[in-house]
Amino acid sequence: MIVNGVDVREYGAKLLTVEEQPPKISVQKEMIQRALLPTEYETDIPLGSLKLTIYFRARNRAELQRTVSRFMMQFRQSAVLEEIRGYKGKYKSYLTDDSLTKTLNLSKKILELSIDGYFFDDDLEITFDGKTSGQIFVESSKDAPCIIAITAKQQLTDYVITLNGEAYTVETLAAGKTLIIDGRSGTATIDGKNAFDQVSFWQFPRLAAGENDLTFSSGSAKVMLTYTPMWM
């Protein structure tokens, strides 16, 4: 297993077991008086979880203590796990609990980690060049924030992209320039500079799991959408 780009073997460690639990989904519903069936509301999908058991060994107890401490520093913020035995993709992890168990040998211990998070694949990019409509099928089990990069093929004025009913209006954009609306970081930029004064929208872009419909008010732009497939 690799944590933030570092193989656990560099810590003298070995992944022993992995236990995955799906998210605990509670469907939002209400039984209205005199109704025969409940009314359903949109249900948020929480994070799933992993339990990892990792075996550590070192030359002596002092070295072991410092090695485990260095390893735990990888989890002071969210961490990315890769090459988890038996699983595909990477895992965005948020540590929730840990425990260290002694063995009969003082230079060997077993670390148990409880983690919330989700699996994800590499970014996918879809380009619409001069189109006025299109569709994206998102291979994911969770709605994903996305990045919309709009490159003007000619001067744009009041150019509108509609994604699943949400409108994103570019009030003005010079030919050859690219405006990026980033649903991950919550920014809108041109050449790395703030460009919120040149766009108008109510929420940052996201793609739903499954089918997504797009329309473009003209064919005067090349539009690229980037998203990360996520699996709960």
LINRAFEN-V38031 format. One record per backbone hydrogen bond with DSSP energy under -1.0 kcal/mol. NH is the residue of the N-H (numbers start at 1). CO is the residue of the C=O. If there is no record, write none. Layout:
((NH | CO) (NH | CO))
This chain:
((2 | 82) (3 | 6) (4 | 80) (6 | 3) (8 | 1) (10 | 7) (11 | 8) (12 | 9) (13 | 8) (14 | 55) (16 | 53) (17 | 53) (19 | 51) (21 | 49) (25 | 23) (30 | 39) (35 | 32) (39 | 30) (41 | 28) (48 | 117) (49 | 21) (50 | 115) (51 | 19) (52 | 113) (53 | 17) (54 | 111) (55 | 14) (56 | 109) (57 | 12) (58 | 107) (64 | 60) (65 | 61) (66 | 62) (67 | 63) (68 | 64) (69 | 65) (70 | 66) (71 | 67) (72 | 68) (73 | 69) (74 | 71) (75 | 72) (76 | 73) (79 | 93) (81 | 91) (82 | 2) (87 | 84) (90 | 120) (91 | 81) (92 | 118) (93 | 79) (94 | 116) (96 | 114) (97 | 114) (99 | 112) (101 | 110) (108 | 105) (109 | 56) (110 | 101) (111 | 54) (112 | 99) (113 | 52) (114 | 97) (115 | 50) (116 | 94) (117 | 48) (118 | 92) (119 | 231) (120 | 90) (121 | 229) (124 | 227) (126 | 225) (128 | 223) (130 | 221) (134 | 214) (136 | 212) (138 | 210) (140 | 138) (141 | 230) (144 | 207) (146 | 205) (147 | 226) (148 | 181) (149 | 224) (150 | 179) (151 | 222) (152 | 177) (153 | 220) (156 | 173) (158 | 171) (159 | 170) (161 | 168) (162 | 215) (163 | 166) (164 | 213) (166 | 163) (168 | 161) (169 | 200) (170 | 159) (171 | 198) (173 | 156) (176 | 152) (177 | 174) (179 | 150) (180 | 189) (181 | 148) (182 | 187) (183 | 146) (186 | 182) (187 | 182) (189 | 180) (190 | 193) (193 | 190) (195 | 188) (198 | 195) (200 | 169) (207 | 144) (210 | 138) (212 | 136) (214 | 134) (215 | 162) (216 | 132) (217 | 160) (222 | 151) (223 | 128) (224 | 149) (225 | 126) (226 | 147) (227 | 124) (231 | 119))
